[in-house]
Structures are given as structure tokens and as C-alpha cells.
Amino acid sequence: MRLLEKLKEHENQYMFIRWATGGEYGKLIYAGDDFIEFNIIDIDTMEYRETVLIHSPLILEVSIGGADIARIVAEVSSKITYE
């Protein structure tokens, strides 16, 4: 299975992605054949800082679970308001 096929299964989830020129925590918006769209989260404020389009062959590492990811999900979830 190719990395992109696996990433498509995890669209709209929080994760850590390391690519050739950086690495950030955020939310995967779209995984396509030539690029992925990734919303980067500022860890201190838990707000979306920027959206990046990353050329798929440049992706080096993806972390979908773990303590840091769980903390981000918990903090983002605590900011959700119910009407």
C-alpha cells in the first residue's frame, strides 16, 4: 500500500507530518496524487496558523497517533461549543 492511499483514509484527522523542509502538527484536509493540503496548528494557541500544500513525494514521516496527537485532539475538542 502506498503512503498516499493510507493518507486518504485519514483525511480530516489530526496528525504530525514531517516533509523535506519542515514538520508540523495539524489537520490533513486532502490527500491527492500530487499534493496534500494540510492545516497547520499553532501548538500554543491551538488555532490554525496556515494551510500548506505539500508535494507528496516530499513527505518523510507521518504520525497519526500518540500522546501529542491525543493532546491536540483533546484541546481542539474542548473549544467546540454546543448550541
GIGIRA-V967624 format. One record per backbone hydrogen bond with DSSP energy under -0.5 kcal/mol. CO is the residue of the C=O (numbers start at 1). NH is the residue of the N-H. E is the energy in kcal/mol with one decimal. If there is no record, write none. Layout:
co=CO nh=NH e=E
co=CO nh=NH e=E
This chain:
co=2 nh=6 e=-1.7
co=3 nh=7 e=-2.6
co=4 nh=8 e=-2.1
co=5 nh=9 e=-0.8
co=6 nh=9 e=-0.6
co=6 nh=10 e=-0.6
co=7 nh=10 e=-1.3
co=8 nh=11 e=-1.0
co=10 nh=13 e=-1.1
co=13 nh=28 e=-2.3
co=15 nh=26 e=-2.4
co=16 nh=63 e=-3.0
co=17 nh=24 e=-2.1
co=18 nh=60 e=-2.8
co=18 nh=61 e=-2.1
co=19 nh=22 e=-1.2
co=22 nh=19 e=-3.3
co=24 nh=17 e=-2.5
co=25 nh=41 e=-2.5
co=26 nh=15 e=-2.7
co=27 nh=29 e=-0.6
co=27 nh=39 e=-2.7
co=28 nh=12 e=-3.7
co=30 nh=32 e=-0.5
co=30 nh=37 e=-2.6
co=34 nh=56 e=-1.3
co=35 nh=32 e=-2.6
co=36 nh=38 e=-0.5
co=36 nh=54 e=-2.4
co=37 nh=29 e=-2.5
co=37 nh=30 e=-1.5
co=38 nh=40 e=-0.7
co=38 nh=52 e=-2.8
co=39 nh=27 e=-2.4
co=40 nh=49 e=-2.9
co=40 nh=50 e=-1.0
co=41 nh=43 e=-0.7
co=42 nh=46 e=-2.5
co=42 nh=47 e=-0.5
co=47 nh=42 e=-3.0
co=50 nh=40 e=-3.2
co=52 nh=38 e=-2.6
co=52 nh=54 e=-0.6
co=54 nh=36 e=-2.1
co=55 nh=58 e=-2.3
co=56 nh=59 e=-1.7
co=58 nh=20 e=-1.1
co=61 nh=18 e=-2.9
co=62 nh=64 e=-0.5
co=63 nh=16 e=-2.6
co=66 nh=70 e=-2.3
co=67 nh=71 e=-2.1
co=68 nh=72 e=-2.0
co=69 nh=73 e=-2.5
co=70 nh=74 e=-2.3
co=71 nh=75 e=-2.5
co=72 nh=76 e=-2.6
co=73 nh=77 e=-2.4
co=74 nh=78 e=-1.8
co=75 nh=79 e=-0.6
co=76 nh=79 e=-0.9
co=77 nh=80 e=-1.4
